[in-house]
Amino acid sequence: MKWFDGPIPAAIQESRTKRVVFIVYITGVDEQSAKMNETWDNNQVSLTCKEANCVGLRLEAKSEACVQFSQIYPVILVPSTFFIGLTGVPLEVTGGYVEPPEFLKIVQKVLTMHQSQQSPIAPPPDGVPVGGATPIQDAPGVVTQGASSNPPQAHPQAQTKEETAIPLDAKVERAKELIAMKQQQKEAEKKEEEKKKEIERRHLGEDINKLRQWKEEKNLQELKDERRREKMEERKARERVREQIARDRAERNARYQKEKDEKEVKKSAEVEAKMEAQRAAEAVAARVKSETARIQFRLPDGSSVTHQFQSEEVLNTARDFIEQHMGNPAGHVTLQTTFPRRQFVEEDMSQTLLDLQLAPSAVIIVLPSRSSSNVSKPNDGGSGVLWLLVAPFIALWGFIYNFLFGTPPQPRGEYTEQPQQTADDNERRQSPTRSNRPKTAYKRRTPSKQEGNIHRFTSGDDDDDDEQATWNGNSTQQM
């Protein structure tokens, strides 16, 4: 293949002038370029391009001319071949290595497309030579340009006669006129040629502008496609992020629910263990409480005595204790509870305190037995009747004594016998209470205590246990 040696603008101008296909071959130093060079050196390919008068330009891939060319026609692959028509639009672009037979078919196809794009050329007018020469009316015996290459040969004698017949001045003038006409003709041809070149230059500029516009539109379309792909990828990425967030939220909720269930199970187990321990402690406490019975006896004189018994002891033991404490010579006493109101009989004396529901604590009211007051002993004489007459006065005296001097506090726990009270003991026991009482009647404590609509006489000492004690639902005092 014979390549054009000039620059790119000269090659373009040459192809425009000849109205032929402009071929640009971009080559490199790789193996593909070496194989494509062999394809171009093929005889059939070179002969086809030579017969078509194609203008071929070979550019190195990294040369400055290739860079200038790639600004108009993007070079994507090396080696590559551009077949450019008269309008400046590529008729065909090949990239990479193409075998000679296949490449020859491509060249023939491009030449066919080029011939179909060319406009038909009108035949020259009559009398105008095909070579472009203008006929000139010459004087006899003068040969001008544009005449036939084989003019009829005149006889030498006749020509000599004609030349001798025309004067020399006329010949000079005729030659000057012919030279002037020839100059005018050349100027006209030059102007016409410049006009054609200007037209071709303008067409070339329009084609280049169209090519640039096409390239800009293509780049814009590629940018739009790229932006569309980016938006689609962003949308897919957002969807993936949302799905990941939803999965994370579901996993977090499942983990939280699992931890919550584990905590609830653990908490319920702890509560159950705590309740079990509490029930065991309550059972132990109840068992301990059920082993002892704390009973408070309310005596007829208004005093009270508290004593602890074993819950397995019988009620007769409690009656013997209170009779021994009272020193009642008349016989047995009667025991009863206030709430529920119940009076114990002889059959109850053989039952245990636990069976009678007097454990762990209870309050028993002690009353003198009526049957014992009416029965007289055989060896007693009139002592039974005397005791019956004296008993009300003794009770009245005890009530007045307790009202004036108070009842000594009973110690908690086991009962111990106390000697008979003396006046010195009463004075010594009453002195702290009287010394602590206020001097004025306004601040002096009232000798009675009101519970609802009931007034009960109290002293400074006998109500300590009652005020500090608590009561359960059945009016049983808890000490």
C-alpha positions in Angstrom: 0.0 0.0 0.0 1.3 3.4 -1.0 0.7 5.9 1.8 0.4 9.7 1.6 3.6 11.5 2.9 2.1 14.9 3.8 0.2 16.1 6.8 -3.5 15.4 7.6 -4.9 18.7 6.0 -3.0 18.0 2.8 -4.3 14.5 2.6 -7.9 15.7 3.2 -7.5 18.3 0.5 -6.1 15.7 -1.9 -9.0 13.4 -1.3 -11.5 16.3 -1.8 -9.8 17.3 -5.0 -9.9 13.8 -6.4 -13.2 13.0 -4.8 -12.0 9.7 -3.6 -12.1 7.7 -0.3 -9.8 9.0 2.5 -8.2 6.1 4.4 -6.6 6.6 7.8 -4.7 3.6 9.3 -3.7 3.8 13.0 -0.9 1.3 13.8 1.2 0.5 16.8 4.1 -1.8 17.9 2.1 -4.8 19.1 1.5 -8.1 17.4 -1.9 -7.2 16.1 -0.5 -4.1 14.4 2.2 -6.3 12.8 -0.3 -8.7 11.4 -2.5 -5.8 10.1 0.5 -4.4 8.3 0.8 -7.7 6.4 -2.8 -7.4 5.5 -2.2 -3.9 4.0 0.8 -5.2 2.1 -1.3 -7.8 0.5 -1.2 -7.5 -3.4 -5.0 -7.6 -3.9 -5.7 -5.1 -1.2 -3.0 -2.7 -2.5 -4.2 -3.1 -6.1 -7.8 -2.4 -5.2 -7.0 0.8 -3.3 -4.6 1.9 -6.1 -7.3 1.4 -8.8 -9.8 3.4 -6.8 -7.2 6.3 -6.3 -7.7 6.1 -2.5 -5.7 8.6 -0.4 -4.2 6.6 2.4 -2.6 8.1 5.5 -0.7 6.0 8.1 -0.3 7.3 11.7 1.5 6.0 14.6 -0.6 5.4 17.7 1.3 7.8 20.0 2.2 10.5 17.5 1.0 14.1 17.6 -0.9 13.6 14.3 -2.7 10.7 15.8 -3.7 12.8 18.8 -5.0 15.5 16.6 -7.0 13.0 14.5 -8.4 11.3 17.7 -9.9 14.7 18.8 -12.3 14.5 15.8 -12.5 10.7 15.3 -12.1 8.8 18.6 -9.5 6.1 18.4 -10.7 3.2 20.6 -8.6 0.3 19.4 -5.1 -0.1 17.9 -4.8 -1.1 15.1 -7.8 0.5 13.5 -8.8 1.7 10.0 -11.1 4.6 9.2 -12.7 4.9 5.7 -14.0 8.5 5.4 -16.3 9.7 2.6 -16.6 13.0 1.0 -19.0 14.3 3.7 -16.4 13.6 6.4 -18.6 10.8 8.0 -16.8 7.5 8.4 -18.2 4.9 5.9 -16.6 2.0 7.8 -14.3 1.6 10.9 -12.4 -1.6 11.6 -10.5 -2.5 14.7 -7.9 -5.1 15.4 -6.5 -7.6 13.0 -8.6 -8.6 9.9 -7.5 -11.3 7.5 -6.8 -10.2 3.9 -9.8 -11.8 2.2 -12.2 -10.4 4.8 -10.5 -7.0 4.7 -10.7 -7.0 0.8 -14.5 -7.5 1.1 -14.6 -4.5 3.5 -12.7 -2.3 1.0 -14.9 -3.3 -1.9 -18.0 -2.5 0.2 -16.6 0.9 1.1 -15.9 1.7 -2.5 -19.4 0.7 -3.5 -20.9 3.0 -0.8 -18.6 5.9 -2.0 -19.8 5.5 -5.6 -23.4 5.5 -4.5 -22.9 8.8 -2.6 -21.3 10.6 -5.5 -23.6 12.8 -7.6 -23.6 12.2 -11.4 -21.3 14.5 -13.5 -22.8 16.4 -16.4 -21.1 16.0 -19.8 -19.0 18.9 -21.1 -20.8 21.3 -23.5 -20.2 21.1 -27.2 -17.0 22.6 -28.5 -15.2 22.4 -25.1 -12.4 19.8 -25.0 -12.5 17.2 -22.2 -9.1 18.3 -21.0 -10.4 21.7 -20.1 -8.8 23.8 -22.9 -10.7 26.6 -24.5 -10.9 26.8 -28.3 -9.2 29.9 -29.7 -9.7 31.5 -33.1 -6.1 31.8 -34.3 -4.8 33.6 -37.2 -3.7 31.6 -40.2 -0.4 29.9 -39.8 -0.3 30.3 -35.9 -0.6 27.1 -33.6 -2.3 27.7 -30.2 -2.7 25.5 -27.1 -5.8 23.5 -27.2 -5.5 22.5 -30.8 -5.5 18.9 -31.8 -2.5 16.9 -31.1 -2.4 15.8 -34.7 -3.3 18.9 -36.7 -3.5 18.6 -40.5 -0.2 19.2 -42.0 -0.3 22.1 -44.6 1.9 22.0 -47.6 5.3 23.6 -46.8 5.2 25.8 -49.9 1.7 27.1 -49.1 2.7 27.8 -45.5 5.7 29.8 -46.7 3.6 31.8 -48.9 1.1 32.7 -46.2 3.9 33.7 -43.8 5.5 35.9 -46.3 2.1 37.4 -47.1 1.5 38.6 -43.4 3.6 41.5 -42.3 5.8 41.1 -39.1 4.0 43.8 -37.1 0.7 42.1 -37.5 2.2 38.9 -36.3 3.6 40.6 -33.2 0.3 42.2 -32.4 -1.5 38.9 -32.9 0.9 37.2 -30.5 0.4 39.8 -27.8 -3.3 39.4 -28.1 -3.0 35.7 -27.7 -0.8 36.1 -24.7 -3.2 38.5 -23.0 -6.1 36.2 -23.7 -4.1 33.3 -22.3 -3.4 35.2 -19.1 -7.1 36.2 -18.8 -8.0 32.5 -19.2 -5.5 31.5 -16.6 -6.8 34.1 -14.1 -10.3 33.0 -14.7 -9.3 29.4 -14.2 -7.4 30.4 -11.0 -10.5 32.2 -9.7 -12.7 29.3 -10.5 -10.2 27.0 -8.8 -10.1 29.2 -5.7 -13.9 29.4 -5.7 -14.1 25.6 -5.8 -11.5 25.3 -3.1 -13.5 27.8 -0.9 -16.7 25.8 -1.5 -14.9 22.6 -0.6 -13.4 24.2 2.4 -16.8 25.4 3.6 -18.2 21.9 3.0 -15.3 20.4 4.9 -16.0 22.9 7.8 -19.7 22.0 7.8 -18.8 18.3 7.8 -16.4 18.8 10.6 -19.0 20.8 12.6 -21.5 18.1 11.9 -19.0 15.5 13.1 -18.3 17.5 16.2 -22.0 17.9 16.9 -22.5 14.2 16.4 -19.6 13.5 18.7 -21.0 15.9 21.4 -24.5 14.3 21.0 -22.9 10.9 21.3 -21.0 11.9 24.4 -24.1 13.5 25.9 -26.0 10.3 25.2 -23.3 8.3 26.9 -23.3 10.6 29.8 -27.1 10.2 30.1 -26.8 6.5 29.9 -24.0 6.5 32.5 -26.1 8.7 34.7 -29.1 6.4 34.3 -27.0 3.4 35.2 -25.6 5.2 38.2 -29.1 6.1 39.4 -30.2 2.5 38.9 -27.2 1.3 40.9 -27.9 3.8 43.6 -31.5 2.7 43.8 -30.4 -0.9 44.0 -27.8 0.0 46.6 -30.5 1.9 48.7 -32.8 -1.1 48.4 -30.0 -3.4 49.6 -29.3 -1.1 52.5 -33.0 -1.0 53.4 -33.1 -4.8 53.3 -30.0 -5.0 55.4 -31.5 -2.6 57.9 -34.7 -4.6 58.0 -32.7 -7.8 58.6 -30.6 -6.2 61.3 -33.8 -4.8 63.0 -35.4 -8.2 62.8 -32.3 -9.9 64.2 -32.0 -7.2 67.0 -35.7 -7.7 67.9 -35.3 -11.5 67.9 -32.2 -11.2 70.1 -34.0 -8.7 72.4 -37.0 -11.0 72.6 -34.8 -13.9 73.4 -32.9 -12.0 76.1 -36.2 -10.8 77.5 -37.6 -14.3 77.6 -34.4 -15.5 79.2 -34.6 -12.7 81.8 -38.3 -13.5 82.5 -37.5 -17.2 82.9 -34.6 -16.4 85.1 -36.6 -13.8 87.1 -39.5 -16.2 87.4 -37.1 -18.9 88.6 -35.6 -16.5 91.1 -39.1 -15.4 92.3 -40.1 -19.1 92.6 -36.9 -19.9 94.5 -37.5 -16.8 96.7 -41.1 -17.8 97.4 -40.1 -21.3 98.1 -37.5 -20.1 100.6 -40.1 -17.7 102.1 -42.6 -20.6 102.4 -40.0 -22.7 104.0 -39.1 -19.9 106.4 -42.8 -19.3 107.1 -43.2 -23.0 107.7 -40.3 -23.1 110.0 -41.6 -20.0 111.8 -45.0 -21.4 112.0 -43.6 -24.7 113.3 -41.5 -22.8 115.9 -44.5 -20.7 116.9 -46.7 -23.7 117.1 -44.4 -25.2 119.6 -45.1 -22.5 122.2 -48.3 -20.8 123.2 -48.2 -17.3 124.7 -51.3 -16.8 126.8 -52.4 -13.7 128.6 -54.8 -14.2 131.5 -57.2 -11.4 132.4 -58.0 -11.7 136.1 -61.2 -10.6 137.8 -59.5 -7.7 139.5 -58.5 -6.2 136.2 -54.9 -7.3 136.2 -53.3 -9.5 133.6 -50.7 -12.3 133.7 -48.8 -13.5 130.7 -47.1 -16.9 130.5 -45.7 -19.3 127.8 -46.7 -22.9 127.6 -45.8 -25.7 125.3 -48.4 -26.1 122.6 -48.7 -29.8 123.4 -49.7 -29.1 127.0 -53.3 -29.4 128.0 -55.6 -26.6 129.0 -55.7 -28.0 132.6 -52.0 -27.0 133.0 -52.9 -23.4 132.2 -55.8 -23.5 134.7 -53.6 -25.0 137.4 -51.1 -22.2 136.7 -53.6 -19.4 137.0 -55.2 -21.0 140.1 -51.8 -21.3 141.7 -51.1 -17.6 140.8 -54.4 -16.4 142.3 -54.2 -18.6 145.3 -57.9 -19.3 145.0 -58.9 -21.5 148.0 -62.5 -21.8 146.8 -61.6 -24.3 143.9 -61.4 -24.1 140.2 -62.0 -21.1 138.0 -63.8 -20.7 134.7 -61.8 -19.9 131.5 -63.3 -18.3 128.4 -62.2 -16.3 125.3 -63.9 -13.1 124.0 -63.7 -13.6 120.3 -64.9 -16.0 119.3 -66.8 -16.1 122.6 -66.2 -19.5 124.1 -66.3 -20.9 127.6 -64.1 -23.9 128.3 -65.7 -26.8 130.1 -64.2 -29.9 131.9 -64.1 -31.8 128.6 -61.8 -29.1 127.1 -59.3 -29.3 130.0 -57.9 -32.6 128.6 -57.2 -31.1 125.1 -54.0 -29.4 124.0 -53.6 -25.7 123.5 -52.8 -26.3 119.8 -56.0 -28.2 119.3 -58.0 -25.4 121.1 -56.4 -22.9 118.7 -54.7 -21.1 121.6 -51.2 -21.2 119.9 -49.1 -19.3 119.2 -50.9 -16.6 121.3 -54.3 -16.0 122.9 -56.1 -14.0 125.6 -58.1 -15.9 128.2 -60.5 -14.2 130.7 -60.5 -15.8 134.1 -63.8 -15.9 136.1 -64.5 -17.4 139.5 -66.4 -20.7 139.2 -70.0 -20.5 140.4 -70.3 -24.1 141.2 -67.4 -24.1 143.6 -68.8 -21.1 145.6 -72.0 -23.1 146.3 -70.3 -26.3 147.4 -69.0 -26.5 151.0 -66.3 -28.8 152.0 -67.2 -31.3 154.8 -64.3 -30.3 157.1 -64.5 -26.6 156.3 -67.5 -25.5 158.4 -68.7 -22.0 157.4 -65.6 -20.9 155.5 -67.4 -21.3 152.1 -70.2 -19.0 153.1 -67.8 -16.5 154.6 -65.7 -16.5 151.3 -68.9 -16.0 149.3 -69.7 -12.9 151.4 -66.1 -11.5 151.4 -65.3 -12.1 147.7 -67.3 -9.0 146.4 -65.5 -6.8 148.9 -62.1 -8.2 147.9 -62.9 -7.6 144.2 -64.0 -4.1 145.0 -60.9 -3.5 147.1 -58.6 -4.8 144.3 -60.3 -2.6 141.7 -59.9 0.6 143.9 -56.3 -0.4 144.7 -55.4 -0.8 141.1 -57.2 2.4 140.3 -55.2 4.4 142.9 -51.8 2.7 142.8 -51.7 0.7 139.5 -50.8 -2.9 138.8 -47.2 -3.9 138.8 -45.9 -4.8 135.3 -45.6 -8.4 134.6 -42.3 -9.6 133.2 -42.3 -11.2 129.7 -41.4 -14.8 129.5 -41.6 -17.4 132.3 -43.7 -16.5 135.3 -41.9 -16.3 138.7 -43.7 -16.1 142.0 -43.5 -12.8 143.7 -43.8 -12.2 147.5 -46.7 -10.3 148.9 -46.6 -6.6 148.1 -46.0 -4.2 150.9 -46.7 -0.5 151.3 -43.0 0.3 150.9 -42.8 -1.7 147.7 -45.9 0.1 146.3 -44.5 3.4 147.3 -41.1 2.6 145.7 -42.8 1.3 142.5 -45.2 4.2 142.3 -42.6 7.0 143.0 -41.1 7.1 139.5 -44.6 7.3 137.9 -45.8 10.0 140.3 -42.5 11.9 139.9 -42.9 11.9 136.1 -46.5 13.1 136.2 -47.2 16.8 135.3 -48.0 19.1 138.2 -51.0 20.8 136.5 -54.4 19.2 136.0 -54.3 20.3 132.3 -51.3 18.2 131.5 -52.1 15.4 133.9 -53.0 12.2 132.1 -56.7 11.1 132.4 -57.2 7.9 134.5 -59.5 6.4 131.7 -59.0 5.3 128.2 -61.6 5.6 125.4 -62.0 2.9 122.8 -65.0 4.0 120.6 -67.9 4.5 122.9 -66.3 2.4 125.7 -64.3 4.0 128.5 -61.9 1.9 130.6 -60.1 2.9 133.7 -56.3 2.7 133.3 -53.2 3.4 135.3 -49.7 4.5 134.3 -48.3 0.9 134.4 -50.9 -1.6 133.4 -51.3 -0.4 129.8 -47.8 -0.6 128.6 -48.3 -4.1 127.1 -51.7 -3.2 125.7 -50.5 -0.1 124.0 -47.4 -1.7 122.5 -49.1 -5.0 121.6 -50.9 -5.7 118.3 -54.1 -7.6 117.6 -55.1 -10.0 114.9 -58.5 -10.4 113.3 -60.0 -12.6 116.0 -59.1 -10.1 118.8 -56.2 -12.2 119.8 -53.3 -10.1 121.1 -49.9 -10.7 119.6 -47.2 -9.9 122.2 
